[in-house]
Amino acid sequence: GEAFACAESRNLPISVVATEPCEVMLIECSHILHTCTNNCGFHQQLIFNLMKELATMIYEKSCGAIVYTNVNGERLYLVEQMLGGHWGVPKGHVEDGETEEETALREIKEEVGLDVILDSRFRAVNTYSPKDGFTKDVVYFVAYSKSMDTVMQAEEVRDVKWLKLKDATDLIEFAAMKDIMIAADNYLNQDKG
């Protein structure tokens, strides 16, 4: 737990299950980072554990967008089926020197061949741990596409569809992704008025 002691969030991207009865002690972050005047073994062990956890944690960041278009006054969303079988939206790893927005635009162009207008006023982040010692942030924006003519990246994308919100969220299996798509739709509805 020491690795999350300095997180600037009250909600952490982890769950904790105890395998035996125990007590949880919440410690002010400043008390962990500075040893006591007695230089006690407890503080030394706590700092050692913290540094060990930090040294083994891997952090990754990806960016993408909820891509939409309008057809006859109706909003349609782009969803893509990855080669692994799951449905989602265009996103990918941030490359060195890229901003979040640049990453999202590049990934959309690479995966589905679209040039879009990115709206970074909508920004949603999904933080999760796909495996032990690994934390991933995925940042989503909204993006408008004038064209529906996609060109799929054969190495990653199996299929692409333009769908109404309900149909799009029905295809997507991950709850957090569904929630972000619904939040993007709500944002776009507010932006209209």
C-alpha positions in Angstrom: 0.0 0.0 0.0 2.9 2.4 0.4 3.1 3.0 -3.3 -0.2 4.7 -3.2 0.4 6.7 -0.1 1.4 9.8 -2.0 -1.4 9.7 -4.6 -3.1 13.0 -5.0 -6.5 11.2 -5.2 -8.9 10.0 -2.6 -10.0 7.2 -4.9 -7.3 4.8 -5.9 -7.3 2.6 -8.9 -6.9 -0.6 -6.8 -8.9 -2.9 -4.6 -7.5 -4.5 -1.5 -8.6 -7.8 -0.1 -7.1 -9.1 3.2 -6.4 -12.8 3.4 -6.5 -12.7 7.2 -7.8 -10.4 9.9 -5.8 -7.2 10.0 -5.9 -3.5 10.8 -5.5 -0.7 8.3 -3.5 2.3 9.4 -3.7 5.6 7.4 -0.6 7.6 7.6 -0.1 11.2 6.5 2.2 11.2 3.5 4.7 13.6 5.1 5.2 11.2 8.0 6.3 8.5 5.5 8.7 10.6 3.5 10.6 12.0 6.5 12.1 9.7 9.2 11.6 10.4 12.8 14.4 12.0 14.9 15.1 8.6 16.5 15.8 7.1 13.0 13.6 4.1 14.0 13.5 0.8 12.1 9.8 1.2 11.3 10.4 4.3 9.2 13.4 2.8 7.5 11.3 -0.3 6.6 8.4 1.9 5.4 10.6 4.0 3.1 12.4 0.9 1.8 9.0 -0.7 1.0 7.8 2.5 -0.7 10.9 2.7 -2.9 10.8 -1.0 -3.7 7.2 -0.6 -4.9 7.9 2.5 -6.9 10.9 0.8 -8.6 8.7 -2.1 -9.8 5.6 -0.2 -10.8 5.1 0.4 -14.5 3.0 3.4 -15.7 1.6 3.7 -19.1 -0.5 6.4 -20.8 -2.7 6.2 -23.8 -4.9 8.8 -25.5 -7.8 8.6 -27.9 -11.2 10.0 -28.7 -14.8 9.4 -29.0 -15.2 10.0 -32.7 -18.6 11.1 -34.0 -20.3 12.5 -37.1 -23.8 13.8 -37.9 -26.0 12.2 -40.6 -29.3 13.8 -41.3 -29.4 15.4 -37.9 -28.5 12.2 -36.1 -25.3 11.7 -34.2 -23.3 8.5 -35.0 -20.3 7.2 -33.1 -17.3 5.3 -34.5 -16.5 2.0 -32.8 -13.8 -0.3 -33.8 -13.3 -4.0 -33.3 -9.7 -4.8 -32.4 -8.0 -8.0 -33.6 -8.5 -9.4 -30.1 -12.2 -9.3 -30.6 -13.3 -6.5 -28.2 -15.0 -3.3 -29.4 -13.7 0.2 -28.4 -12.6 3.5 -29.8 -9.4 4.7 -31.4 -6.6 5.1 -28.8 -2.9 4.3 -28.3 0.3 4.9 -26.5 1.8 8.4 -26.1 5.1 8.6 -27.9 8.0 10.7 -26.6 7.5 14.4 -27.0 3.8 14.1 -27.9 1.0 15.9 -26.2 -2.2 14.1 -25.3 -4.0 15.8 -28.2 -1.3 14.9 -30.7 -1.4 11.3 -29.6 -5.2 11.1 -30.0 -5.1 12.6 -33.5 -2.3 10.3 -34.6 -4.0 7.2 -33.3 -7.3 8.1 -35.0 -5.4 8.7 -38.3 -3.4 5.4 -37.9 -6.2 3.1 -36.8 -9.1 4.4 -39.0 -7.6 6.8 -41.5 -9.7 9.8 -40.4 -8.7 13.5 -40.1 -10.9 14.8 -37.3 -11.5 18.0 -35.3 -10.5 17.3 -31.7 -12.4 19.0 -28.8 -10.1 18.9 -25.8 -12.6 20.7 -23.6 -14.0 17.2 -23.0 -11.4 15.1 -21.2 -12.1 11.9 -19.5 -9.5 9.6 -17.9 -9.9 5.9 -17.2 -7.3 4.7 -14.7 -6.9 1.0 -14.2 -4.5 -1.8 -13.4 -4.5 -4.4 -16.2 -2.0 -6.6 -14.1 0.0 -6.5 -10.9 2.6 -3.7 -10.8 1.1 -1.9 -13.8 -1.0 1.3 -13.8 -2.5 2.7 -17.0 -4.3 6.0 -17.7 -6.3 6.3 -20.9 -7.3 9.9 -21.8 -10.3 10.4 -24.0 -11.4 13.5 -25.9 -14.3 14.0 -28.4 -13.6 14.4 -32.1 -15.8 15.3 -35.0 -15.3 13.7 -38.4 -16.8 15.2 -41.5 -16.1 11.9 -43.3 -17.3 8.4 -42.6 -14.9 6.9 -45.0 -12.5 4.9 -42.9 -9.4 3.0 -43.7 -8.7 0.3 -41.1 -5.2 -0.4 -39.8 -4.9 -4.1 -40.7 -2.4 -4.8 -37.9 -4.8 -3.8 -35.2 -8.4 -3.2 -36.4 -10.8 -5.9 -37.6 -13.9 -3.9 -38.2 -15.3 -0.4 -37.9 -18.9 0.7 -37.5 -20.8 4.0 -37.2 -23.6 3.6 -34.7 -26.2 5.4 -32.6 -25.2 5.8 -29.0 -27.2 2.8 -27.6 -26.0 0.5 -30.3 -22.4 1.6 -29.8 -22.5 1.1 -26.0 -24.1 -2.3 -26.5 -21.1 -3.5 -28.5 -18.6 -2.2 -26.0 -18.0 -4.7 -23.2 -16.0 -2.5 -20.7 -18.2 -0.5 -18.3 -15.8 2.4 -18.0 -15.6 2.8 -21.7 -19.5 2.8 -22.0 -19.6 5.4 -19.2 -17.1 7.7 -21.0 -19.0 7.4 -24.3 -22.3 8.3 -22.5 -20.5 11.3 -20.8 -19.2 12.4 -24.2 -22.7 12.3 -25.6 -24.0 14.3 -22.6 -21.2 16.9 -23.2 -22.1 17.2 -26.9 -25.8 17.6 -26.0 -24.9 20.4 -23.6 -22.6 22.0 -26.2 -25.5 22.2 -28.7 -27.6 24.4 -26.4 
